[in-house]
Amino acid sequence: MSKVVTFDHPLIQHKTTILRQTSTTNKEFRELVEEITMLMCYESLRDLPLTDVEIETPIKKTTQKMITGKDIAIVPILRAGLGMVSGMLSLVPTAKVGHIGMYRDEETMQPCEYYCKLPADIDQRLVVVVDPMLATGGSAIDAIGQIKSYGATHIKFLCLIAAPEGITALSKAHPDVEIYCANVDEGLNDKCYIVPGLGDAGDRIFGTK
């Protein structure tokens, strides 16, 4: 089964509580998504490999640490995942960004793909898939499956709010993918929305409702 990490950092918990509130404006919501993502990025990339390099400071030559290994690609699941990209890029500005477009059929509750554009060297990169919500897990499962079809083998998934059902489904479908969540909620209602959740993340990021 997948490695699942739920963040208990006070800053993440505090900002997520504000994120949930109906009184939070679209501007505040966007800013909070970016801030929480940046904090999650910091922790989720803790295992990046380091190598010794020789540098020269104004005082002397010295051996210090720098990141080595695979470069990073960030792949948001459109459209809500776009709100998390800037938070990631603030810490890893050299990362390449791909895009996968998915929407949920409101009758079948199944994900439908409408767009996919990934870096040509995606198979050589650590891929971080981002989406604010992990509800049924359908969109994440399909998106990661598509990314794997291009040869990617090292994938992490970051979300702000997850339902236990989504974690179970994603972990079963892609047990090699690490899952990082700011919060795990109670579950899904009869319309497959996360409870208590925070509403439609895309609408709240882009002000479309």
N, C-alpha and C positions, 0 to 999 in steps of 0.2 A: 504493500500500500504506500501511497505518497507520504512524504514528510509534510506535515501540516504545522505551520507556525501561526499562532494568534498573538498579537502584540498586546502587552499589558502596560506599556509605557504611559505614564500619566498624561503627557502631552498629547499622545495619540487618542487616548480615551476622552480627554477633555474636548479636543477639537471635533471628534466624531459626534459627541453629544450635541454640540452646537450645530453641526452639519445636519442632524436629524430634524431639528426644530422647524416647524412651519413658518416661523417668524424670520428665519434666515433668508436674506435677500439673494438674488441670483449672483450678484457681485461677491458677496460674502461666501456663498456656496463654492464658487469657482476658486476663490483664494484658499479656502479650507481644503478643498480637494488637492490642490497643488501642494499645500504645506504638509498634509498627512502623507501624501505620496512620497515627498522628499524624505520624511522621517522613516517611512517603510523601506525606501530604496537604500538608505544608509545601513539598515539592519540586514536586509535581504542579500546584500552583496558583501557581507562580512567574510564570506569564505573565498573571496577572490584571491588567487595565488600571488605571492610576492617574490621578488628576486633581488639580490644585492647588486647595487650599481655604485660606481665610484663617481663622486661629484667633488666640486671645489666650492667651498663657501668663502666669504671674504676673509676668513681666518686661516683655513687649512683644507687640504684634501681629506675626504672622509668617505666611508662606505655606508650607504643608507638603503632603504627599501623603496621599491617601486612596483606597481602592479604589472604582472606579466600574464601570459596565457592568452585565451581567446578574447577578441574584441566583443563588444556588446551591441545587440540590436533590441530596440524597443518596438513592440507591436501592439498598438491599441486596437481593441475591438470597437469599431465605429457603431454609434457615434460617441457614446458616453466616455469611452476609453480615451478620447482625445484630451479630456480634462485632466488626465493624469500624466500626460507626456511632458509638460513643462517642468513638473516636479522631479521627474526622472532626469531630464536633461540638465537641470541645475547642478546635479552632482556628477553626471557622466556626459558632458557636452559633446564629446566626440562620438557618441553612439549614433548608429544609423537608425532610421525610423521607417518601419513598414506599416501597412494598414490592411486590416481585414474588416470588410463591411458585413454585418449580420443584423437581421431583424427577426423578431419573434412573431410568428403567425398567431394572431389573437384567437383563432378558432382551434387550431391544433396544438398551440403552445410550443411548436417545434421551431428551431432556428432555420432561417433561410439566408444563404450567402448571396451577396450581390456584388462584392468587390474584393479583390486580393492583389496587393502590390507589395512585394518583399524585396529586400536588398539581394543583389545577385549572389553575394557570398554568405547568405543566411546559414548555410551548412557549416561555416567556419566560425560562427559566433555563438556566444551565450545569448539566448533569446529570452527577453522578459516580456511576457504577455500581460497587458493591463486592461482591466475593466472594473468599474466601481462596484458592480453587483455580481455575485455568484448565486443565482437563484436555483433553477433546476440543473444548471451545469451544461445544458445543451449547447449554448453558443461557445462556451470555453472549450468543450470537448471537440466540436467541429473545427474551431479555429486552430487549435493545437494539432489536430489531425492534418489539417491543410499545411501547416508549417512543417510538420514532420515529413510530408510528402515531398518537400523541397530539400530534404536531407538534414534538417536540424536535429541534433541529438541531445543538446543540453538546454533545457527549457525550465523557466520559473514562471509561476502565475501569481500576480498581485491583484488583490481586490480590497475594497474598503469594508463592505458588508457581505457576509456569506450566510447562506442557510445550510443547516446540516445535510439536507438532501443533496444540495449542489456539491458539497465537499465529498460526500460519499460517491456520487456519480462520477465526478472528475477523477477522484483517486482510483476508482475501479477501472475507468477507461484509459487513464494514463498514469500508472503507478510510478513511473520514473520522473514525473513532473512535481517539483516542490511547490506547495501552495502556501501563500502568505496572506493573512487576513487581519484587518484592523479590529474587526468584531465578528463573532459568530452569533447570529440571532436565533430566535425560537424556532422558526420554520417557515413554511409556505402556507398561504391561505388557498381558498378554492380557485383563485384566479392565478395562482403561481407567483404571487407577489410576496416578497420577504416581509415577515412580521417580527418586530415593529417596523424595521426598515427605515427608509427615508424618502419614500416615494419614487418617482421616475427620475433617476440621476441625470439622464440626458436632457429632459425638460428643465430641470433645475439648473443645470450648467449653462444651457443655451437660452433659457428664458422663453421656451416655446409653449408654455402652458401657464 
